[in-house]
Amino acid sequence: MAETAPATGDAVISVRGLDVAFGDKTVLDHLDLDVMRGEILGIIGASGSGKSVLTRTILGLLPKRSGEISLFGQDLDRVSDDERRQIEQRCGVMFQQGALFSSLTLAENVQVPMRECLSLSPALLAEMAALKLDMVGLPPDAADKYPAELSGGMTKRAALARALALDPDILFLDEPTSGLDPISADAFDQLIVTLKASLNLTVMMITHDLSTLHAACDRIAAIAGGKIVAIGTLQDLLSCEHPWVKAYFEGERGRTIFADKLAPPDVAASPA
């Protein structure tokens, strides 16, 4: 595991000894993780390593076998139902592939969390939905479109608008750029960075996209064998000797993207 300096600031997500299993198969094995306020943390790992399981367990969508999960300094096993609902409303989730309701317009999709948690007039609901859609870069006429009418990039942005509906403090993103062309993926990365800064968000992002790690993430955590095997800045992970992490960044695609960072610093330039 890469030895990295501890992150500064306070942890808005704290996981200690998290153990999750499906039958006899252990997916997360006493995993520890802190997500610091105001950072974008990228979560990487092989397919089936437990990245989505980690997020869904933090959100309470999957049961844990043991361990502690705290959000905003509150142990989720020790809060009341009302307190837990208040914590959940401070979290926005963008699921993989968007998970928009196909029978609802984009405006109606964005309004779903508002209708469940807030008491707003129809006019204010429409105004708030329009604001969220504009915030993610969608044009005004997108509000009345249905998910089937959207491009992949528009679907991602609409799902992000819904995740932002309740003005969350933490944003969970599951493979936000998967399926996008490189230009759309780069634009989405920049949107996340801009929203993080303007809205004071903390972002926990599952991604396989090496470009996203480079462009958007403040720190990166790698999962292997059910544990966090490396965590730190991009440069920390590029220096990590863990076999999976090393293979991940030093493959052909990684060498293309991170060529300048992977090159040995003491190699002298060849004479002309």
C-alpha positions in Angstrom: 0.0 0.0 0.0 1.2 3.5 -0.8 2.2 5.5 2.2 0.4 8.8 1.9 0.1 11.8 4.1 -3.3 12.0 5.9 -5.9 14.2 4.3 -6.5 17.5 6.1 -9.9 18.7 7.2 -12.9 17.0 8.7 -14.5 13.8 7.4 -18.1 14.0 6.3 -18.1 10.3 5.6 -16.3 8.0 8.0 -16.3 4.2 7.5 -14.7 1.9 10.1 -14.4 -1.9 9.9 -17.1 -2.2 7.3 -17.9 -5.9 6.5 -20.4 -6.7 3.8 -21.2 -10.2 2.5 -23.7 -11.9 0.2 -24.1 -15.4 1.7 -20.6 -16.9 2.0 -19.0 -14.3 -0.3 -17.3 -11.5 1.5 -17.3 -8.3 -0.6 -16.0 -5.7 1.8 -13.6 -7.0 4.5 -13.3 -4.6 7.5 -12.8 -1.6 5.2 -11.9 1.8 6.5 -12.4 5.1 4.6 -12.7 8.8 5.2 -14.1 11.3 2.7 -13.1 14.8 3.6 -15.3 17.8 3.4 -15.1 19.7 0.1 -13.1 17.1 -1.8 -13.8 15.0 -4.9 -12.8 11.4 -4.0 -12.6 8.9 -6.8 -13.2 5.2 -6.0 -11.5 2.7 -8.3 -11.3 -1.0 -8.3 -11.7 -4.0 -10.6 -15.2 -5.1 -11.7 -16.9 -6.9 -8.7 -14.4 -5.4 -6.2 -17.2 -3.8 -4.2 -17.2 -0.1 -5.3 -21.0 0.1 -5.8 -21.6 -2.1 -2.8 -19.6 0.4 -0.7 -21.7 3.3 -1.9 -25.0 1.5 -1.5 -24.1 0.4 2.0 -23.2 3.9 3.1 -26.6 5.0 1.7 -28.4 2.3 3.6 -29.5 0.5 0.5 -27.6 -2.7 1.4 -27.2 -4.2 4.9 -23.8 -4.5 6.5 -22.6 -7.5 8.5 -20.5 -5.3 10.9 -18.7 -2.0 11.1 -19.6 1.6 11.6 -20.7 4.3 9.1 -20.9 7.9 10.1 -22.2 10.8 8.0 -21.6 14.4 9.2 -20.2 13.0 12.4 -23.3 11.0 13.3 -23.2 7.2 13.6 -26.0 5.9 11.4 -26.7 3.0 13.9 -27.3 5.5 16.7 -29.6 8.0 15.1 -33.4 8.1 15.2 -35.5 7.6 12.1 -36.2 11.3 11.8 -32.5 12.1 12.2 -31.6 9.5 9.5 -34.2 11.0 7.1 -32.6 14.5 7.7 -29.1 13.0 6.9 -30.4 11.3 3.8 -31.8 14.6 2.5 -28.3 16.0 2.7 -27.1 13.4 0.2 -27.7 13.4 -3.6 -27.3 10.3 -5.7 -26.7 9.9 -9.4 -27.1 6.2 -10.3 -25.2 4.5 -13.1 -27.1 4.9 -16.5 -29.1 7.8 -14.9 -32.1 5.7 -13.6 -34.6 8.3 -14.8 -38.3 7.5 -14.7 -39.2 6.8 -18.3 -42.8 7.9 -17.9 -41.9 11.3 -16.5 -40.5 14.4 -18.2 -37.2 15.8 -17.1 -38.8 18.4 -15.0 -41.0 15.8 -13.3 -38.0 13.6 -12.7 -36.2 16.4 -10.9 -39.3 17.2 -8.9 -39.6 13.7 -7.5 -37.3 14.3 -4.5 -38.9 17.7 -3.9 -42.4 16.2 -3.8 -41.3 13.5 -1.4 -39.4 15.8 1.0 -40.7 19.4 0.6 -44.1 21.1 0.6 -43.9 23.4 -2.5 -46.6 24.8 -4.8 -46.8 23.6 -8.4 -45.4 26.9 -9.6 -42.4 26.7 -7.2 -41.8 23.1 -8.1 -41.6 24.0 -11.8 -39.3 27.0 -11.0 -37.0 24.9 -8.9 -36.8 22.1 -11.5 -36.0 24.6 -14.2 -33.2 26.1 -12.0 -31.6 22.6 -11.5 -31.8 21.8 -15.2 -30.1 25.1 -16.0 -27.5 24.5 -13.4 -26.3 21.3 -15.2 -26.3 23.0 -18.6 -29.5 21.8 -20.1 -31.6 24.2 -22.2 -35.1 25.4 -21.1 -36.9 23.2 -23.6 -35.4 20.1 -22.1 -37.8 20.3 -19.2 -40.7 18.8 -21.2 -38.6 16.1 -22.8 -38.8 12.4 -21.8 -35.7 10.3 -21.1 -36.2 8.4 -24.4 -35.7 11.6 -26.3 -32.3 12.4 -24.8 -28.7 11.8 -25.9 -26.4 10.0 -23.4 -24.9 13.3 -22.3 -28.3 14.9 -21.7 -29.4 11.8 -19.7 -26.3 12.1 -17.4 -27.0 15.9 -16.9 -30.7 15.3 -16.1 -29.8 12.6 -13.6 -27.3 15.0 -12.0 -30.0 17.7 -11.8 -32.2 15.3 -9.9 -29.4 14.4 -7.6 -29.0 18.1 -6.8 -32.8 18.6 -6.3 -32.5 19.0 -2.5 -29.3 21.0 -2.4 -27.2 18.2 -0.9 -24.0 18.5 0.9 -22.7 15.2 -0.4 -23.0 14.0 -4.0 -22.6 10.3 -4.8 -21.8 9.5 -8.4 -21.7 6.0 -9.9 -19.8 5.9 -13.2 -20.9 9.4 -14.3 -19.0 9.4 -17.6 -19.5 5.8 -18.7 -20.9 5.5 -22.2 -20.0 9.1 -23.1 -17.8 10.2 -25.9 -14.5 11.8 -24.9 -15.7 15.4 -25.5 -18.9 14.9 -23.5 -17.0 13.1 -20.7 -14.5 16.0 -20.5 -17.4 18.5 -20.3 -19.1 16.5 -17.6 -15.9 16.3 -15.5 -15.6 20.1 -15.8 -19.2 20.5 -14.7 -18.6 18.4 -11.6 -15.5 20.4 -10.7 -17.4 23.7 -11.2 -20.5 22.6 -9.2 -18.2 21.3 -6.4 -16.6 24.7 -6.1 -19.7 26.8 -6.4 -22.0 24.7 -4.2 -19.4 23.6 -1.6 -20.1 20.0 -2.4 -18.3 16.9 -1.2 -18.2 14.3 -4.0 -17.7 10.5 -3.8 -17.4 9.2 -7.3 -17.0 5.6 -8.6 -15.2 5.7 -11.9 -13.2 3.6 -14.3 -12.3 6.7 -16.4 -8.6 7.5 -16.1 -9.2 11.0 -17.6 -11.7 11.8 -14.9 -9.2 10.8 -12.2 -6.8 13.2 -13.7 -9.2 16.1 -14.4 -11.6 16.0 -11.4 -10.4 14.0 -8.4 -8.6 15.6 -5.4 -7.9 12.1 -4.0 -8.3 8.5 -5.2 -9.0 5.4 -3.2 -8.4 1.9 -4.7 -10.3 -1.1 -3.5 -8.9 -4.6 -3.8 -9.6 -7.7 -1.8 -12.4 -6.0 0.0 -10.2 -3.3 1.5 -8.8 0.2 0.6 -5.3 -0.8 -0.6 -4.2 2.8 -1.5 -5.5 6.3 -1.0 -4.1 9.6 -1.8 -3.5 12.1 -4.6 -3.1 10.9 -8.2 0.7 11.1 -7.8 0.5 9.0 -4.6 -1.3 6.2 -6.5 1.0 6.5 -9.5 3.8 5.7 -7.0 2.0 2.8 -5.4 3.5 -0.6 -5.6 0.3 -2.6 -5.0 0.1 -5.0 -7.9 -3.5 -4.1 -9.0 -2.9 -0.4 -8.6 0.3 -0.6 -10.5 -1.3 -2.5 -13.3 -4.3 -0.1 -13.5 -2.2 3.0 -14.0 0.7 1.5 -16.0 -1.4 -0.2 -18.6 -1.3 1.1 -22.2 -4.1 3.6 -21.6 -2.7 4.8 -18.3 0.7 5.3 -19.8 -0.8 7.4 -22.6 -2.7 9.7 -20.2 -0.1 9.9 -17.4 3.1 9.6 -19.5 4.6 12.7 -18.0 3.9 11.6 -14.4 5.0 8.0 -14.9 8.4 8.9 -16.4 11.3 8.5 -14.0 12.2 12.0 -12.7 15.9 11.5 -12.9 16.1 10.4 -16.6 18.2 13.0 -18.5 17.0 14.3 -21.8 18.8 12.6 -24.7 21.3 15.0 -26.5 20.1 16.4 -29.8 
